[in-house]
Amino acid sequence: MKITTWICCTLLIFFGISASIFALTGFNLLLFLTAGNVPLYRGFLSLAGVCALWLLFWLFAFRPTKFLS
């Protein structure tokens, strides 16, 4: 569980950096890294959605912010 959460966090940070580079410069880093392969590009984008859903589940199931108050 912990390794999966770390992997998902790392991938979401990478996707966020790629999105910010695209927003600021117009250069699509993820499309460049997939060499213009659109099915692979869409696969990576769907992986970002799965990572976000996993982290949402993790936040509700384990409540890591429960003892912050």
C-alpha positions, 0 to 999 in steps of 0.5 A: 500500500505504501509503495503504491501511494508513493508511486502515485504521488510521484507520477502525479507530481510528474504530470503536474510539472508536465502540465505546467510546462505545457501551460507556460511554454506550449511545449507538450513534454508528455507528448514529446516523451511518448514520441507522438504516439497518441495511444501511449499518450492517452494511456499515460493520461489515463494513468494520471486519473487512476493515480488521482483516484487511488490517492483519493481512496487512500485519503478517505480510507486511512485519514492521514490528516486525522491527528493534525488538529 
